[in-house]
Each structure stands twice: as C-alpha cells, then as structure tokens.
Amino acid sequence: MTQSPRPPSLARRLRQLLHRLQDLRAPPGPDAPALSLRDPWPGDPSRGARLVRAELEYAGSVLALPQYVFAPLAATRLMRAHLHGFAWLRDLRALGTDAARTKARALVSDFMEEQKLDPIALEPDVTGARLTAWLGHYDFFAASADDQFRQELMARLARDARALAAAMPPERLDQRALTALKGLAAAAIAMPAHAPYLPRTLKFLDAELKRQFYPDGCQVERSPAALLAALQDLTELRALMQSGGAEPPAELLLAIERAAAALRALRHGDGGLALFNGTKEDLPSLIDLVLAQAGRARGALSTLSSCGLIRIAAAKALLFMDAGAPPAPGLDRFSHAGTLSFEYSFGKDRVVVNCGAAPALAGPWATALRASAAHSTLTIADVSSAEIRDGGLGRRPKHVGAQRQSLGGVHWVEASHDGWQNLFGAVHHRRLGLSENGEELQGEDLIEAATPQPFAIRFHLHPNVTASVQQDGETVLLRTPSSLGFRLRAEGATPHVEESVYFGQGEPRRAEQIVLPGHQDGPQHIKWTITRV
C-alpha cells in the first residue's frame, strides 16, 4: 500500500499543458449534457434556506459567504473543499423555491467568473465533486437559463473534465481519490465528447479499490464517516456506468458489497455511526438510503477482522473498540488519538461514547476533539497517545495488538498500544468483556512502565444520559432516556463526575463524563464494571 502522496510527474505536467492548449483551440461545445444525471442523495431544505441567506452550513460549522465567494477564504480545508465542490446544490434543490434556483445559478456564475479562484477548486477531488454536482443538478439550475449561461457552463465542464483526466492517477490516497474518479466518470457518461474518459476511469479504479479498502470492507482511513462517503462514491460510480450502458466491473461490485457490510456493522442501535476518527452519528435515514442503494447482502455484517474497529454484539448491547493502529501518513486526515477507546450502547440508547468531531470547524475545538481526553479511554499525564497535527498525526502508536475470545459466557477483547513508549516508557493494556446478555461490561486498564505514571480513565456519556455519584462515593448511577439504569463501580480508583461536551450530532451539546483518576504513587491497574440495574 502506498503511504505518501505522489508528486506530480513530468508526464502529468505535459498532459496538463496539452489540455490547456486544447481548451484554447476547442470549438464551441453543446449547450446541454447529452444524458441527464441525477444526484441520488437528499438535500436539507434548512441548509438551503441558509445558503439563500449567504450562509454555508457543513459538518457542524457555518461559513458566512463573502462578496467574492470563490476567492481564497480564511476557512478550513474541508469547508473550502465543500464550498468549491458544489455538493450543497442538493440543499438548494431540496428547498425548491425560485430564490433557491436563482441562488444556485448565481453562485455557479460567480465561480465561472472568479479571476482569483481559490487553488483548492482545481484539486482533483474537488473538481470531481463539482463535475458530479453540476451534472447531477443541471436540470435544476441550468436547464431554464439563457443560452449564454448554458454554453459557458458546458465549456467549463469540458475544461474541468480535461484537467481532471490529465491529473490521473489521483494524487490523494484516501477517499478523495474515489470522488475524483467519480467526477471523471460523470463527465464521460454525460458528455459524449469525453467518452474516452470512462476507460481511463476504469484503468485506475481497480488499483484504488485495492488500496482503499481492507478485506473486511472498512476503508483505510479507519473512519466510519469516510467509509460512508466512500460507499456513496462507489454506488454513484456504479449507477453512472449503468446509466451510460457500461457494465460495472466485478471488482467494483464486490467492493460495494463489502463496504456496505462494514457500514452496517459500524452502526449503533439507534441507526447512527460509531464515533471514531472524525465521525458524527450522521442521519440514520441517509445511512439507510446509502445501504439501500448499495443493495445485496441486506442482512450481512462484516466481521471487521482487518481494520481494528472491533464490534461485539450481545443481546441488545453493542460494544465498539478502536483496537487498531492509526492510518499511515497521507491517510490520517481524520485520525484521532483515540486508540483503545470504546463505545457502549444498549438498545437504542448510547451510554458510553466518544465526544465526536468537528472536522470543518477551525480553532481549538477541532484539535481538542481529536485528543485522547475526548475519548473513552486512558490518558497518561494529560498527554494524548498520538500527537495531533493539522491534517494528520505526528507521533503515534507503532504497535497496537488485539485478541478476541469468548470465555465463561463473556465476550472478551484484550488490546494494548505503545503510544507513550518514547515519552514515558509506558504501554497501555486494556481488557473489555461483555456478558452474553449485554447487561454487564467488565474492564481492566493497566499501565506497564518502569516508572509509575499519573493517568485518568474517562467514560464520556451521551448527553441524554445522566450520572450521579451515590452516597458510598464509589458508585455512579447512570440513567438513559429509556429509563434504563446502569451502575459503574471501580477497584483502585474513586470515580468523579465532570463536565463534557458532545459533538456527535449537528450542534454541540453539554454532557457529562466519569473520570477514574490514577496517581503516580497509586495502583497502575484499575478494574471497573458497568452493570445494568
């Protein structure tokens, strides 16, 4: 598996120059796509209404659009890529008013007329997203426009398609490579002059599928959110080929089936996603739609045996644990320092969670949510198990191991990592056991180090869960929205209830966390249980 972005080759630079010359010499093209495409994913009319008011909402963040919308902006890369990728056209379409249509057309015009375009707009994944969005919503914002607008739009589509073809193979190693290939396929299907781009897409697709997915169907970024986006790209690719009369390759069909099985496995009982590595819950209705589009093996679940995102199901309970090594550089844009963190739900109630993510949000919150302290795991000396950097990780665990077994009616997972080895000479060992009825979760945390370390074990609670320390001072009682009760007790540490925050949904919410503090002069081995009462 390639681990770092490819530098642009001399051959690619020459291809790009050649395509620019072709742009200058190209005769006027058609004023409409030859084949009508349709974006298969639903928009949000409330986000569309905000766009009409010049506010772009995405991934829990809001960007006030300036006068020159598509010039370089002071915003995160993710927000800028979303802006220039035009996927938000589906939100204006969902709003469906004349004002929404006018706004869509005006923003597309602004983009085509911008003289100092943000360079991010020309990156392959952003270009691919924009091609797909413009072609998928052409009938909404362009079909009724005047001839000049439609001709300028088609000329820009053709130019972007040529530039994207020249940029192949994708330089990105993560899910964004699939978005780039999807855009090239959309141009090839909708515009006959670019039909040769479809074989070019297929030429690179097979290698991307092998690099992008583990055998268990998980995507290499080890992020349920990235897996969801990748599966959306794959199902769109298949639909594009089918609408153009092309036979989707067997490798694509198999990748869709496996990715869908993995996505099903990474859902809590409420239908939302487990919160690892840049993931929010996301809308269960969207996940249902993506899985319906994927089709086949509707009831199958992945064993998640390759990617290290462990799932244990017992009766109504689900236990998820991040027991895998962080992705390599170039694949770690969403990575959190959450190694050996876990989430526990019972029925439709999430009980113990991670704090979530705000990848489109600038400032300290985005960094804080990636830290170990924002996860239900152990932290040594208030230092994260991996170094958080903008766009990835620095220092990280080198060795992460995990084993599963069922013993005495309990489903066990034993795992360890060495993320603090260089700093403190310490290894974290964690053992979790879920009973067959799902009503008891046993845990053990051990720090193996020559010098005892101060530490804290955190259990972040879903905002709908309340916590209260009982009179004995050693027991915390938890109550869920379904009036379920759970009791947390520990050996070797006294629990404290502290404030927390939850970014798992659209807006941040206040929450609570239980903290088991460990001291340098105290035991380095803590046992704890969460039991339904």
VEXPADREN-369236 format. One record per residue (C-alpha): residue in three letters; x negated, y negated, z. Coordinates in steps of 0.5 Angstrom, whole numbers, padded with zeros to 4 digits, always signed. Example, Ala and Ser with C-alpha at 12.3 -4.5 7.8 and 13.67 -1.06 7.14 Angstrom:
<nodes>
Ala-0025+0009+0016/Ser-0027+0002+0014/
</nodes>
This chain:
<nodes>
Met+0000+0000+0000/Thr-0003-0007-0002/Gln-0004-0011+0004/Ser-0005-0018+0002/Pro-0002-0023-0004/Arg-0005-0022-0011/Pro-0009-0028-0013/Pro-0006-0031-0020/Ser-0011-0027-0025/Leu-0014-0031-0031/Ala-0009-0027-0036/Arg-0003-0029-0032/Arg-0005-0037-0032/Leu-0006-0036-0040/Arg+0001-0033-0040/Gln+0004-0039-0037/Leu+0000-0044-0041/Leu+0003-0040-0047/His+0010-0040-0045/Arg+0010-0048-0043/Leu+0008-0048-0051/Gln+0014-0044-0053/Asp+0018-0049-0049/Leu+0016-0055-0053/Arg+0017-0051-0059/Ala+0023-0047-0058/Pro+0029-0049-0062/Pro+0036-0051-0058/Gly+0039-0045-0055/Pro+0046-0043-0054/Asp+0051-0047-0049/Ala+0053-0042-0045/Pro+0051-0035-0043/Ala+0053-0029-0047/Leu+0055-0025-0042/Ser+0059-0027-0036/Leu+0056-0025-0029/Arg+0059-0026-0022/Asp+0056-0027-0015/Pro+0058-0021-0011/Trp+0057-0024-0004/Pro+0062-0028-0001/Gly+0061-0035+0001/Asp+0063-0039+0007/Pro+0068-0045+0006/Ser+0066-0048+0012/Arg+0059-0049+0010/Gly+0061-0051+0003/Ala+0065-0057+0007/Arg+0059-0059+0010/Leu+0055-0059+0003/Val+0060-0064+0000/Arg+0058-0068+0006/Ala+0051-0067+0004/Glu+0049-0062+0010/Leu+0046-0055+0008/Glu+0047-0050+0014/Tyr+0043-0044+0014/Ala+0041-0039+0019/Gly+0043-0043+0025/Ser+0040-0049+0022/Val+0042-0055+0019/Leu+0039-0060+0014/Ala+0041-0067+0012/Leu+0040-0068+0005/Pro+0037-0074+0003/Gln+0038-0078-0003/Tyr+0032-0074-0007/Val+0035-0067-0005/Phe+0030-0063-0009/Ala+0023-0067-0008/Pro+0019-0064-0002/Leu+0022-0065+0004/Ala+0020-0064+0012/Ala+0023-0057+0013/Thr+0021-0050+0014/Arg+0019-0046+0008/Leu+0025-0041+0009/Met+0030-0047+0009/Arg+0027-0050+0003/Ala+0027-0044-0001/His+0034-0043+0001/Leu+0036-0050-0002/His+0032-0049-0009/Gly+0035-0042-0009/Phe+0042-0045-0010/Ala+0045-0039-0007/Trp+0049-0044-0003/Leu+0053-0045-0009/Arg+0057-0039-0007/Asp+0059-0043-0001/Leu+0062-0049-0005/Arg+0065-0044-0009/Ala+0069-0041-0003/Leu+0071-0048-0001/Gly+0074-0048-0008/Thr+0076-0056-0009/Asp+0075-0061-0014/Ala+0070-0064-0009/Ala+0066-0058-0009/Arg+0066-0057-0016/Thr+0063-0064-0017/Lys+0058-0063-0012/Ala+0055-0057-0015/Arg+0055-0060-0021/Ala+0052-0066-0019/Leu+0046-0062-0015/Val+0045-0058-0021/Ser+0044-0064-0025/Asp+0039-0067-0019/Phe+0035-0061-0019/Met+0034-0061-0027/Glu+0033-0069-0027/Glu+0028-0069-0021/Gln+0021-0071-0023/Lys+0017-0070-0017/Leu+0020-0063-0016/Asp+0018-0059-0009/Pro+0013-0054-0011/Ile+0017-0048-0008/Ala+0022-0049-0013/Leu+0017-0046-0018/Glu+0015-0040-0014/Pro+0018-0033-0017/Asp+0022-0031-0011/Val+0026-0038-0011/Thr+0026-0038-0019/Gly+0029-0031-0019/Ala+0034-0033-0014/Arg+0036-0040-0018/Leu+0037-0036-0024/Thr+0042-0031-0021/Ala+0046-0036-0017/Trp+0046-0041-0024/Leu+0048-0035-0028/Gly+0053-0032-0023/His+0057-0038-0022/Tyr+0056-0041-0029/Asp+0064-0041-0030/Phe+0065-0045-0023/Phe+0061-0051-0024/Ala+0059-0051-0031/Ala+0064-0048-0036/Ser+0068-0054-0036/Ala+0062-0059-0036/Asp+0061-0063-0042/Asp+0056-0061-0048/Gln+0050-0064-0046/Phe+0050-0061-0039/Arg+0051-0054-0041/Gln+0046-0055-0046/Glu+0041-0058-0041/Leu+0043-0052-0036/Met+0042-0047-0041/Ala+0035-0050-0043/Arg+0033-0050-0036/Leu+0035-0043-0035/Ala+0031-0041-0041/Arg+0025-0044-0039/Asp+0025-0042-0032/Ala+0026-0035-0035/Arg+0020-0035-0039/Ala+0016-0038-0033/Leu+0018-0032-0029/Ala+0017-0027-0034/Ala+0010-0030-0034/Ala+0009-0029-0027/Met+0010-0022-0026/Pro+0008-0018-0023/Pro+0011-0021-0017/Glu+0005-0024-0012/Arg+0010-0023-0006/Leu+0009-0016-0002/Asp+0015-0017+0002/Gln+0023-0017+0000/Arg+0022-0023-0004/Ala+0019-0019-0010/Leu+0026-0016-0011/Thr+0029-0023-0011/Ala+0024-0025-0017/Leu+0025-0018-0021/Lys+0033-0019-0020/Gly+0033-0026-0023/Leu+0029-0024-0029/Ala+0034-0018-0030/Ala+0040-0023-0029/Ala+0036-0027-0035/Ala+0035-0021-0039/Ile+0042-0019-0039/Ala+0046-0026-0039/Met+0042-0029-0045/Pro+0040-0024-0051/Ala+0034-0028-0053/His+0031-0026-0047/Ala+0033-0018-0047/Pro+0026-0016-0047/Tyr+0025-0018-0040/Leu+0029-0012-0038/Pro+0024-0007-0040/Arg+0019-0012-0036/Thr+0023-0012-0030/Leu+0023-0004-0030/Lys+0016-0004-0031/Phe+0014-0007-0024/Leu+0021-0005-0021/Asp+0018+0003-0019/Ala+0012+0000-0016/Glu+0016-0005-0012/Leu+0021+0000-0009/Lys+0015+0005-0007/Arg+0011-0001-0004/Gln+0018-0004-0001/Phe+0021+0002+0003/Tyr+0019+0007+0008/Pro+0021+0014+0006/Asp+0027+0013+0012/Gly+0030+0008+0008/Cys+0027+0002+0012/Gln+0024-0004+0009/Val+0017-0005+0010/Glu+0018-0012+0014/Arg+0021-0007+0019/Ser+0027-0013+0020/Pro+0034-0011+0019/Ala+0035-0017+0016/Ala+0030-0016+0011/Leu+0033-0009+0010/Leu+0040-0012+0009/Ala+0037-0018+0004/Ala+0033-0012+0000/Leu+0039-0008-0001/Gln+0043-0014-0003/Asp+0038-0015-0008/Leu+0038-0007-0010/Thr+0045-0007-0011/Glu+0045-0013-0015/Leu+0040-0010-0020/Arg+0044-0004-0021/Ala+0050-0008-0022/Leu+0046-0012-0027/Met+0044-0006-0031/Gln+0051-0003-0031/Ser+0054-0010-0034/Gly+0049-0010-0039/Gly+0050-0003-0041/Ala+0043-0001-0039/Glu+0042+0006-0035/Pro+0039+0004-0028/Pro+0033+0008-0026/Ala+0034+0014-0022/Glu+0028+0011-0017/Leu+0033+0005-0016/Leu+0039+0009-0015/Leu+0035+0013-0009/Ala+0032+0007-0006/Ile+0039+0004-0005/Glu+0042+0011-0002/Arg+0036+0011+0003/Ala+0036+0004+0004/Ala+0044+0004+0006/Ala+0043+0010+0010/Ala+0038+0006+0014/Leu+0042+0000+0015/Arg+0048+0004+0017/Ala+0043+0007+0023/Leu+0041+0000+0025/Arg+0048-0003+0027/His+0051-0003+0034/Gly+0058-0001+0036/Asp+0060-0008+0034/Gly+0058-0007+0027/Gly+0052-0012+0027/Leu+0045-0011+0027/Ala+0040-0010+0032/Leu+0036-0016+0033/Phe+0029-0014+0032/Asn+0024-0018+0028/Gly+0027-0024+0025/Thr+0034-0021+0025/Lys+0041-0024+0027/Glu+0047-0020+0028/Asp+0050-0022+0022/Leu+0057-0021+0020/Pro+0060-0014+0020/Ser+0064-0016+0014/Leu+0058-0018+0010/Ile+0055-0011+0012/Asp+0061-0007+0011/Leu+0061-0010+0004/Val+0054-0009+0002/Leu+0054-0002+0004/Ala+0061-0001+0000/Gln+0057-0004-0006/Ala+0051+0001-0005/Gly+0056+0007-0005/Arg+0055+0014-0004/Ala+0053+0018+0003/Arg+0058+0013+0006/Gly+0057+0017+0013/Ala+0050+0019+0013/Leu+0045+0015+0017/Ser+0037+0015+0017/Thr+0033+0019+0022/Leu+0029+0012+0022/Ser+0023+0017+0023/Ser+0018+0013+0019/Cys+0018+0005+0021/Gly+0018+0006+0028/Leu+0025+0003+0029/Ile+0028+0008+0034/Arg+0035+0010+0034/Ile+0038+0014+0040/Ala+0046+0015+0040/Ala+0049+0019+0046/Ala+0057+0019+0046/Lys+0059+0011+0046/Ala+0052+0009+0047/Leu+0046+0006+0043/Leu+0039+0005+0044/Phe+0034+0002+0039/Met+0027+0001+0041/Asp+0021-0002+0037/Ala+0016+0003+0037/Gly+0012+0002+0031/Ala+0006-0003+0029/Pro+0007-0010+0027/Pro+0007-0010+0019/Ala+0000-0012+0016/Pro-0001-0019+0014/Gly+0003-0021+0008/Leu+0009-0017+0010/Asp+0009-0020+0017/Arg+0013-0027+0016/Phe+0019-0025+0020/Ser+0015-0021+0025/His+0016-0022+0033/Ala+0011-0020+0039/Gly+0017-0015+0041/Thr+0013-0008+0041/Leu+0017-0003+0045/Ser+0023-0008+0046/Phe+0029-0005+0047/Glu+0037-0006+0046/Tyr+0043-0002+0049/Ser+0050-0002+0047/Phe+0056+0002+0050/Gly+0062+0002+0045/Lys+0063-0005+0042/Asp+0059-0008+0048/Arg+0052-0010+0047/Val+0049-0010+0054/Val+0041-0011+0054/Val+0039-0015+0048/Asn+0033-0019+0045/Cys+0034-0026+0044/Gly+0035-0026+0037/Ala+0031-0031+0032/Ala+0032-0038+0028/Pro+0027-0037+0022/Ala+0030-0043+0019/Leu+0029-0048+0025/Ala+0023-0052+0026/Gly+0020-0053+0032/Pro+0018-0050+0039/Trp+0025-0045+0039/Ala+0023-0042+0033/Thr+0016-0040+0036/Ala+0019-0038+0043/Leu+0024-0033+0040/Arg+0018-0029+0037/Ala+0014-0029+0043/Ser+0014-0022+0048/Ala+0018-0026+0053/Ala+0024-0027+0049/His+0025-0019+0048/Ser+0027-0014+0053/Thr+0020-0011+0054/Leu+0014-0012+0059/Thr+0009-0018+0058/Ile+0003-0019+0062/Ala+0000-0025+0065/Asp+0005-0029+0060/Val+0002-0027+0054/Ser+0005-0024+0048/Ser+0003-0018+0046/Ala+0001-0021+0039/Glu-0001-0028+0037/Ile+0005-0032+0034/Arg+0002-0036+0028/Asp+0006-0040+0023/Gly+0008-0035+0017/Gly+0006-0029+0021/Leu+0002-0026+0027/Gly-0006-0026+0029/Arg-0008-0021+0034/Arg-0003-0016+0034/Pro-0003-0008+0037/Lys-0007-0004+0033/His-0005+0003+0036/Val+0003+0004+0037/Gly+0005+0011+0038/Ala+0012+0014+0040/Gln+0014+0021+0041/Arg+0022+0023+0042/Gln+0024+0029+0046/Ser+0031+0032+0049/Leu+0030+0035+0056/Gly+0035+0037+0061/Gly+0040+0033+0058/Val+0037+0027+0057/His+0034+0024+0050/Trp+0027+0021+0051/Val+0022+0017+0048/Glu+0015+0015+0050/Ala+0011+0010+0047/Ser+0005+0006+0048/His+0001+0000+0045/Asp-0005-0004+0046/Gly-0003-0011+0044/Trp-0007-0013+0050/Gln-0013-0009+0050/Asn-0018-0014+0047/Leu-0015-0019+0052/Phe-0014-0015+0059/Gly-0017-0008+0057/Ala-0009-0006+0058/Val-0005-0001+0055/His+0003-0001+0056/His+0006+0005+0056/Arg+0014+0006+0056/Arg+0019+0011+0057/Leu+0026+0011+0056/Gly+0031+0016+0057/Leu+0039+0016+0055/Ser+0043+0021+0058/Glu+0048+0025+0054/Asn+0054+0022+0056/Gly+0050+0015+0054/Glu+0052+0012+0061/Glu+0045+0012+0064/Leu+0039+0009+0061/Gln+0032+0011+0065/Gly+0026+0007+0064/Glu+0019+0007+0066/Asp+0014+0002+0065/Leu+0006+0003+0066/Ile+0000-0001+0065/Glu-0006+0002+0064/Ala-0012-0002+0066/Ala-0019-0002+0070/Thr-0016-0009+0073/Pro-0009-0009+0076/Gln-0005-0015+0072/Pro+0001-0019+0073/Phe+0007-0018+0069/Ala+0014-0018+0068/Ile+0019-0014+0065/Arg+0025-0017+0062/Phe+0032-0015+0061/His+0036-0020+0056/Leu+0043-0020+0057/His+0048-0021+0052/Pro+0052-0028+0053/Asn+0058-0024+0054/Val+0055-0020+0060/Thr+0055-0023+0067/Ala+0050-0021+0072/Ser+0050-0022+0080/Val+0045-0019+0085/Gln+0048-0015+0090/Gln+0047-0016+0098/Asp+0042-0011+0098/Gly+0038-0015+0094/Glu+0035-0009+0090/Thr+0041-0008+0085/Val+0044-0012+0080/Leu+0051-0011+0078/Leu+0053-0012+0070/Arg+0060-0014+0067/Thr+0062-0013+0060/Pro+0068-0016+0056/Ser+0071-0010+0056/Ser+0071-0009+0064/Leu+0065-0004+0064/Gly+0061-0004+0070/Phe+0053-0003+0070/Arg+0048-0002+0075/Leu+0041-0004+0075/Arg+0036-0002+0080/Ala+0028-0001+0080/Glu+0023+0002+0084/Gly+0017-0002+0086/Ala+0020-0009+0084/Thr+0025-0013+0086/Pro+0030-0016+0081/His+0031-0023+0079/Val+0037-0026+0075/Glu+0034-0032+0071/Glu+0037-0036+0065/Ser+0036-0034+0058/Val+0038-0036+0051/Tyr+0041-0032+0045/Phe+0040-0034+0038/Gly+0044-0027+0035/Gln+0050-0031+0032/Gly+0051-0037+0029/Glu+0050-0042+0035/Pro+0045-0041+0040/Arg+0049-0039+0047/Arg+0047-0039+0054/Ala+0045-0032+0057/Glu+0042-0029+0063/Gln+0036-0024+0064/Ile+0034-0020+0069/Val+0027-0020+0071/Leu+0022-0015+0075/Pro+0016-0019+0077/Gly+0010-0015+0078/His+0004-0017+0082/Gln-0004-0016+0081/Asp-0004-0013+0088/Gly+0002-0009+0087/Pro+0004-0003+0083/Gln+0003-0003+0076/His+0008+0003+0075/Ile+0015+0001+0075/Lys+0021+0006+0075/Trp+0028+0003+0073/Thr+0035+0005+0071/Ile+0042+0002+0068/Thr+0048+0006+0070/Arg+0055+0006+0068/Val+0059+0005+0075/
</nodes>
